[in-house]
């Protein structure tokens, strides 16, 4: 299984980005997918999770601003990030089935 994360970049505070995580293999639809992030000097933390049944869970810090979704036909999970803040700056990783990790994509929120 390989995961390819994309969509990161530099955005001003208040702006939006959409991250994508594309997976290879046949196990995608039956597994939960999570987006995690790790800021410099901090531990990796869970940002959002979507189950195989499309149940979702969010970190308190992103509730109301971020939305996770999945397209099983494309083996892809998305993270729509709105109203971005400087404290959202981090490398964002996707995880499949609490086992497989993508390579990370850098999100920088700065004026």
N, C-alpha and C positions, 0 to 999 in steps of 0.2 A: 504494500500500500504506500502510495506517495501522495503528499499533500503540497499544493502550491498556493501560497498566499500572495495576494497582490492588492494594489489599490492605495498603498500608503503614500505619503508625501508631506509637503509643507503647506499648511493652511493657517489663515489668520484666526484669532479667537472669534467665536461665533459662527465660523464656517462649518462646512460639512465635507465628509468623505464617505465613500463606500468601499469597504474591504470585501474581497472575495477569497474563498478557499475552495479550490478545485481538487477533488480526490480521484485517484485511480482505483481500480479494483471493484469488486462486487459487494463489498460489505457496507457501503456508505449508507444505504437507505435504512438499514436495521440498527444503526448506532447513533448515539448522541454525538453532537459536535459542539465543541466549546471554543470561544475566543478568550485568550488570556493575553495579558500584557505584562511587560517588565520594564520599569523605568530604571535609569541609572542608579545604582546603589540600593535598589529595592528588590524585594522578592517578587517572583512571578505571581500574579493574582488572576483569578477568574473574573472575566468581564461579563460574559453572557454565555448561556447554554441553551441549546435546543435539542429536545429528545427526538426519537424516531417518530413519536406521535405528535410532534410539533408543539409539545409543551415547552415553555420558555422560563428562564430564570435570569435575573440581572443583579449585578452588584449594585448596592445602594447608590454609589457614586455616579452611576450612569442611567439609572431609572428615569424614564421620561425623555431621555435624549438619544439613547441608542436603541436600535431594533435589530434583532437577529431573525433571519429567515433562511429557508432551505428550498432548493429545487432538486428533488431526487432524480428527475429526468436528466439533469445536467451534472449530477454528483457535485453540487456546489452549495456552499453556505455563504451567506452574505451578512455583513454587519454594517448597517446604515448608522452613521455617527453624525448627529446634528448638534448645534450649539456647542461646538468644541471649545475646550478650555485649555490653558497652558498645562494644567496638571494631567491632561490626557496624553501628553507626550510620552511615548514609550515605543518599544518594539512589540508588535502585536503578533501573536502566534495562534494558529488554529490547531485543534486537537480532535482526533477522531476516536471514539470509543474508549476514551481515557487511556489510550495506548500509543497512538501514532501522532507525531508532531510534524507540522510544517516548518519551513525555514525562517519564518518571521518577516514582517514588513514594518518599516519604520514610519511612525506617525509623529510629526513635529507640529505643534501648535504654537505659533509665535507671530508677533506683530513685526 
